[in-house]
């Protein structure tokens, strides 16, 4: 339940806010900061789960690795779509 709220409100809201061209520079930076704060710990945890030694099977480690790679590619896609072209201030 709470994960759906976090996903819908925070992640989708901030990525949509960062994609808009009408938002101010400060709002755009804040949206990217919140998105990064949500996704980077998830990416780190997935890679740690894949590479730290433990009694997990190779198949489970490979699953964590592929999930981590998917999260990295999604994060790069979000950053690419939220990239602002060089705006000139009046």
N, CA, C and O atoms as a DFTB+ gen file, in Angstrom:
360 C
 N C O
     1  1       0.819      -1.195       0.000
     2  2       0.000       0.000       0.000
     3  2       0.858       1.253       0.000
     4  3       0.699       2.113      -0.866
     5  1       1.771       1.366       0.966
     6  2       2.571       2.579       1.052
     7  2       3.559       2.681      -0.104
     8  3       3.945       3.783      -0.494
     9  1       3.974       1.529      -0.660
    10  2       4.892       1.560      -1.790
    11  2       4.211       2.138      -3.026
    12  3       4.837       2.847      -3.814
    13  1       2.935       1.834      -3.190
    14  2       2.201       2.392      -4.315
    15  2       2.054       3.904      -4.168
    16  3       2.130       4.630      -5.160
    17  1       1.845       4.382      -2.955
    18  2       1.747       5.818      -2.714
    19  2       3.070       6.496      -3.026
    20  3       3.098       7.547      -3.665
    21  1       4.162       5.898      -2.576
    22  2       5.486       6.462      -2.848
    23  2       5.754       6.480      -4.345
    24  3       6.238       7.474      -4.887
    25  1       5.437       5.376      -5.006
    26  2       5.690       5.302      -6.442
    27  2       4.853       6.304      -7.220
    28  3       5.366       7.011      -8.087
    29  1       3.575       6.363      -6.912
    30  2       2.690       7.241      -7.669
    31  2       2.952       8.711      -7.394
    32  3       3.102       9.504      -8.325
    33  1       3.006       9.075      -6.134
    34  2       3.132      10.486      -5.803
    35  2       4.542      11.023      -5.983
    36  3       4.753      12.041      -6.642
    37  1       5.495      10.334      -5.396
    38  2       6.851      10.877      -5.414
    39  2       7.569      10.625      -6.732
    40  3       8.022      11.568      -7.381
    41  1       7.674       9.385      -7.124
    42  2       8.486       9.081      -8.291
    43  2       7.853       9.599      -9.580
    44  3       8.512      10.294     -10.354
    45  1       6.603       9.275      -9.817
    46  2       5.958       9.717     -11.049
    47  2       5.733      11.224     -11.045
    48  3       5.880      11.881     -12.076
    49  1       5.383      11.763      -9.902
    50  2       5.173      13.210      -9.819
    51  2       6.433      14.013     -10.053
    52  3       6.415      15.025     -10.753
    53  1       7.524      13.559      -9.466
    54  2       8.768      14.313      -9.634
    55  2       9.354      14.131     -11.032
    56  3       9.916      15.076     -11.586
    57  1       9.234      12.938     -11.613
    58  2       9.744      12.775     -12.978
    59  2       8.895      13.557     -13.969
    60  3       9.427      14.121     -14.925
    61  1       7.582      13.598     -13.757
    62  2       6.735      14.423     -14.622
    63  2       7.037      15.902     -14.430
    64  3       7.029      16.668     -15.394
    65  1       7.302      16.304     -13.203
    66  2       7.645      17.699     -12.943
    67  2       8.969      18.093     -13.554
    68  3       9.132      19.227     -14.004
    69  1       9.914      17.178     -13.576
    70  2      11.222      17.473     -14.163
    71  2      11.151      17.509     -15.689
    72  3      11.985      18.148     -16.331
    73  1      10.164      16.830     -16.276
    74  2      10.030      16.826     -17.735
    75  2       9.393      18.107     -18.268
    76  3       9.602      18.462     -19.429
    77  1       8.634      18.791     -17.452
    78  2       7.949      19.986     -17.913
    79  2       8.944      21.103     -18.182
    80  3       9.921      21.266     -17.452
    81  1       8.694      21.856     -19.216
    82  2       9.579      22.973     -19.531
    83  2       9.111      24.267     -18.886
    84  3       9.848      25.253     -18.885
    85  1       7.916      24.284     -18.345
    86  2       7.378      25.510     -17.763
    87  2       7.779      25.706     -16.312
    88  3       7.545      26.781     -15.759
    89  1       8.368      24.719     -15.684
    90  2       8.711      24.842     -14.277
    91  2       9.985      25.661     -14.129
    92  3      10.804      25.744     -15.044
    93  1      10.127      26.256     -12.970
    94  2      11.305      27.080     -12.720
    95  2      12.538      26.203     -12.556
    96  3      12.445      24.987     -12.386
    97  1      13.676      26.846     -12.611
    98  2      14.947      26.132     -12.470
    99  2      15.048      25.455     -11.103
   100  3      15.529      24.327     -10.998
   101  1      14.599      26.139     -10.072
   102  2      14.663      25.593      -8.707
   103  2      13.758      24.370      -8.567
   104  3      14.150      23.377      -7.955
   105  1      12.564      24.435      -9.123
   106  2      11.637      23.304      -9.061
   107  2      12.178      22.118      -9.855
   108  3      12.062      20.971      -9.424
   109  1      12.760      22.395     -11.001
   110  2      13.335      21.345     -11.823
   111  2      14.457      20.627     -11.083
   112  3      14.526      19.398     -11.097
   113  1      15.339      21.392     -10.435
   114  2      16.430      20.795      -9.669
   115  2      15.903      19.986      -8.495
   116  3      16.414      18.904      -8.206
   117  1      14.884      20.503      -7.818
   118  2      14.305      19.786      -6.681
   119  2      13.673      18.467      -7.127
   120  3      13.814      17.455      -6.440
   121  1      12.988      18.465      -8.251
   122  2      12.394      17.231      -8.772
   123  2      13.467      16.201      -9.110
   124  3      13.308      15.019      -8.804
   125  1      14.552      16.637      -9.733
   126  2      15.628      15.704     -10.044
   127  2      16.325      15.205      -8.788
   128  3      16.744      14.049      -8.731
   129  1      16.454      16.059      -7.785
   130  2      17.077      15.661      -6.527
   131  2      16.239      14.602      -5.810
   132  3      16.782      13.623      -5.300
   133  1      14.924      14.795      -5.771
   134  2      14.041      13.821      -5.126
   135  2      14.053      12.494      -5.895
   136  3      14.089      11.423      -5.288
   137  1      14.024      12.569      -7.225
   138  2      14.080      11.354      -8.030
   139  2      15.382      10.599      -7.787
   140  3      15.380       9.376      -7.650
   141  1      16.486      11.327      -7.735
   142  2      17.778      10.690      -7.477
   143  2      17.831      10.099      -6.072
   144  3      18.375       9.013      -5.871
   145  1      17.270      10.810      -5.108
   146  2      17.271      10.308      -3.733
   147  2      16.428       9.042      -3.598
   148  3      16.695       8.217      -2.724
   149  1      15.426       8.877      -4.441
   150  2      14.612       7.664      -4.393
   151  2      15.250       6.496      -5.142
   152  3      15.184       5.356      -4.682
   153  1      15.863       6.770      -6.284
   154  2      16.337       5.678      -7.126
   155  2      17.753       5.216      -6.809
   156  3      18.037       4.023      -6.915
   157  1      18.645       6.115      -6.424
   158  2      20.028       5.704      -6.197
   159  2      20.190       4.701      -5.051
   160  3      20.957       3.750      -5.207
   161  1      19.514       4.859      -3.912
   162  2      19.629       3.810      -2.883
   163  2      19.078       2.458      -3.335
   164  3      19.605       1.414      -2.950
   165  1      18.037       2.473      -4.138
   166  2      17.489       1.217      -4.659
   167  2      18.514       0.529      -5.557
   168  3      18.719      -0.681      -5.466
   169  1      19.152       1.309      -6.422
   170  2      20.163       0.755      -7.325
   171  2      21.330       0.175      -6.534
   172  3      21.802      -0.924      -6.827
   173  1      21.791       0.916      -5.536
   174  2      22.909       0.453      -4.721
   175  2      22.540      -0.839      -3.984
   176  3      23.339      -1.775      -3.940
   177  1      21.363      -0.894      -3.419
   178  2      20.941      -2.101      -2.688
   179  2      20.827      -3.310      -3.610
   180  3      21.187      -4.419      -3.215
   181  1      20.336      -3.119      -4.821
   182  2      20.236      -4.244      -5.752
   183  2      21.610      -4.771      -6.139
   184  3      21.806      -5.984      -6.218
   185  1      22.569      -3.874      -6.382
   186  2      23.910      -4.339      -6.720
   187  2      24.608      -4.961      -5.517
   188  3      25.366      -5.920      -5.668
   189  1      24.359      -4.425      -4.325
   190  2      24.931      -5.052      -3.133
   191  2      24.371      -6.457      -2.930
   192  3      25.099      -7.377      -2.559
   193  1      23.085      -6.612      -3.176
   194  2      22.469      -7.935      -3.043
   195  2      23.020      -8.902      -4.084
   196  3      23.081     -10.109      -3.849
   197  1      23.418      -8.372      -5.229
   198  2      23.951      -9.246      -6.281
   199  2      25.394      -9.646      -6.017
   200  3      25.792     -10.762      -6.349
   201  1      26.188      -8.751      -5.424
   202  2      27.624      -9.011      -5.342
   203  2      28.153      -9.364      -3.958
   204  3      29.263      -9.886      -3.855
   205  1      27.414      -9.103      -2.904
   206  2      27.920      -9.461      -1.580
   207  2      27.825     -10.969      -1.377
   208  3      26.845     -11.597      -1.780
   209  1      28.837     -11.539      -0.759
   210  2      28.792     -12.991      -0.551
   211  2      27.699     -13.371       0.450
   212  3      27.411     -12.644       1.401
   213  1      27.139     -14.469       0.213
   214  2      26.079     -14.976       1.086
   215  2      25.685     -16.363       0.635
   216  3      26.342     -16.962      -0.217
   217  1      24.634     -16.861       1.196
   218  2      24.197     -18.210       0.842
   219  2      23.072     -18.186      -0.189
   220  3      22.200     -19.055      -0.190
   221  1      23.099     -17.189      -1.060
   222  2      22.097     -17.112      -2.125
   223  2      22.594     -17.878      -3.348
   224  3      23.797     -18.012      -3.570
   225  1      21.670     -18.363      -4.113
   226  2      22.031     -19.119      -5.309
   227  2      22.478     -18.168      -6.419
   228  3      22.249     -16.960      -6.363
   229  1      23.113     -18.746      -7.409
   230  2      23.585     -17.962      -8.542
   231  2      22.416     -17.362      -9.324
   232  3      22.522     -16.255      -9.850
   233  1      21.325     -18.080      -9.399
   234  2      20.148     -17.589     -10.111
   235  2      19.562     -16.357      -9.418
   236  3      19.162     -15.403     -10.085
   237  1      19.510     -16.374      -8.101
   238  2      18.992     -15.229      -7.356
   239  2      19.922     -14.021      -7.515
   240  3      19.453     -12.893      -7.665
   241  1      21.230     -14.255      -7.484
   242  2      22.191     -13.169      -7.682
   243  2      22.057     -12.563      -9.071
   244  3      22.119     -11.344      -9.235
   245  1      21.874     -13.422     -10.068
   246  2      21.686     -12.932     -11.436
   247  2      20.395     -12.117     -11.537
   248  3      20.343     -11.122     -12.261
   249  1      19.378     -12.528     -10.829
   250  2      18.128     -11.760     -10.820
   251  2      18.327     -10.372     -10.232
   252  3      17.837      -9.390     -10.788
   253  1      19.044     -10.280      -9.110
   254  2      19.329      -8.975      -8.523
   255  2      20.186      -8.124      -9.460
   256  3      19.999      -6.911      -9.547
   257  1      21.118      -8.757     -10.153
   258  2      21.967      -8.025     -11.087
   259  2      21.147      -7.445     -12.233
   260  3      21.323      -6.281     -12.592
   261  1      20.262      -8.237     -12.804
   262  2      19.430      -7.738     -13.899
   263  2      18.447      -6.676     -13.430
   264  3      18.176      -5.723     -14.160
   265  1      17.910      -6.822     -12.226
   266  2      17.045      -5.772     -11.686
   267  2      17.822      -4.481     -11.480
   268  3      17.311      -3.398     -11.764
   269  1      19.051      -4.585     -10.991
   270  2      19.895      -3.409     -10.806
   271  2      20.234      -2.733     -12.118
   272  3      20.201      -1.506     -12.218
   273  1      20.561      -3.535     -13.131
   274  2      20.853      -2.962     -14.444
   275  2      19.626      -2.282     -15.044
   276  3      19.738      -1.223     -15.660
   277  1      18.459      -2.890     -14.863
   278  2      17.233      -2.266     -15.337
   279  2      16.958      -0.943     -14.636
   280  3      16.509       0.016     -15.264
   281  1      17.229      -0.891     -13.330
   282  2      17.028       0.356     -12.588
   283  2      18.013       1.426     -13.035
   284  3      17.658       2.602     -13.108
   285  1      19.249       1.029     -13.335
   286  2      20.239       2.001     -13.825
   287  2      19.799       2.565     -15.166
   288  3      19.855       3.777     -15.377
   289  1      19.363       1.699     -16.076
   290  2      18.936       2.180     -17.385
   291  2      17.694       3.058     -17.287
   292  3      17.564       4.027     -18.035
   293  1      16.796       2.739     -16.391
   294  2      15.604       3.578     -16.186
   295  2      15.992       4.937     -15.621
   296  3      15.442       5.963     -16.023
   297  1      16.940       4.942     -14.688
   298  2      17.413       6.204     -14.108
   299  2      18.084       7.070     -15.177
   300  3      17.861       8.280     -15.219
   301  1      18.895       6.468     -16.030
   302  2      19.523       7.223     -17.108
   303  2      18.493       7.751     -18.097
   304  3      18.646       8.847     -18.636
   305  1      17.447       6.973     -18.332
   306  2      16.365       7.420     -19.221
   307  2      15.632       8.621     -18.625
   308  3      15.278       9.558     -19.341
   309  1      15.409       8.589     -17.321
   310  2      14.757       9.713     -16.651
   311  2      15.634      10.956     -16.737
   312  3      15.140      12.047     -17.024
   313  1      16.925      10.798     -16.491
   314  2      17.824      11.944     -16.575
   315  2      17.905      12.499     -17.993
   316  3      17.974      13.713     -18.184
   317  1      17.897      11.620     -18.976
   318  2      17.959      12.070     -20.359
   319  2      16.690      12.825     -20.752
   320  3      16.762      13.835     -21.451
   321  1      15.538      12.345     -20.310
   322  2      14.285      13.018     -20.666
   323  2      14.108      14.330     -19.909
   324  3      13.407      15.229     -20.375
   325  1      14.741      14.441     -18.743
   326  2      14.591      15.659     -17.950
   327  2      15.681      16.686     -18.250
   328  3      15.712      17.753     -17.638
   329  1      16.569      16.372     -19.182
   330  2      17.660      17.284     -19.502
   331  2      17.102      18.571     -20.097
   332  3      16.257      18.558     -20.993
   333  1      17.597      19.660     -19.573
   334  2      17.168      20.951     -20.089
   335  2      18.170      21.434     -21.115
   336  3      19.383      21.343     -20.927
   337  1      17.636      21.942     -22.188
   338  2      18.518      22.564     -23.168
   339  2      18.952      23.916     -22.648
   340  3      18.290      24.495     -21.787
   341  1      20.036      24.414     -23.152
   342  2      20.601      25.665     -22.651
   343  2      19.631      26.827     -22.739
   344  3      19.418      27.392     -23.811
   345  1      19.050      27.178     -21.610
   346  2      18.122      28.307     -21.563
   347  2      18.926      29.573     -21.339
   348  3      19.891      29.589     -20.575
   349  1      18.521      30.612     -22.002
   350  2      19.148      31.897     -21.791
   351  2      18.199      32.761     -20.982
   352  3      17.028      32.921     -21.324
   353  1      18.727      33.310     -19.911
   354  2      17.891      34.164     -19.061
   355  2      17.829      35.561     -19.660
   356  3      18.834      36.063     -20.165
   357  1      16.661      36.194     -19.610
   358  2      16.530      37.541     -20.186
   359  2      17.307      38.584     -19.397
   360  3      17.297      39.762     -19.754
